Amino acid sequence: MFGMGWTELLLIGIVALIVVGPKDLPVLFRNMGQFVGKARGMAREFSRAMEDAADQSGMKDATDALRGLSNPKKFGLDKVKDAADFTKWEPGSNTAKLAEDRAEAANKIHAASAEKATKRREAEAAAQADKTAQDTAKVKATAKATGPGASQADATPDAGAAAPQADTAGDSKA
């Protein structure tokens, strides 16, 4: 208290006892206690008034932000907690509207890709059917051409060139 030790306080008490006298000393101590109590109360009230003024002006938020900036780990966690606070979420907010728009766009994309996939499968099936029909027509044409009295070479124009020549000398040895 004011940088005074027990020895200084004892010295002040002895001087007060000699100057004031033993009869008026309790009254002096009571008045001094009331004065110190009033001074402390005024100091507390002044501190509260300053803190309230700082809160109203936003100074406390600024000091908290500056303290948070000095500790990046704490600052980052506070921002994550603020972002994950679902008590601030409003169902009709812009975020909800944006989420609905994105879901609608995603559904359109899925529907369009499903439609294109279906068309592609249909086109592949039609191409496969055309190929099968062409193969069937070739087989029928070949069957007609290779009827009784027709040779294999007559049925397919490249059959003579593509067919391997048989070695007649090798067949006679066996």
Protein Blocks (a to p, Z undefined) as FASTA:
>chain_A
ZZiafklmmmmmmmmmmmnopklmmmmmmmmmmmmmmmmmmmmmmmmmmmmmmmmnommm
mmmmmmmmmmmmlmmmmmmmmmmmmklpcfklmklmmmmmmmmmmmmmmmmmmmmmmmmm
mmmmmmmmmmmmmmmmmmmmmmmmmmghiafklmpmklmmmpccddfklmmmZZ
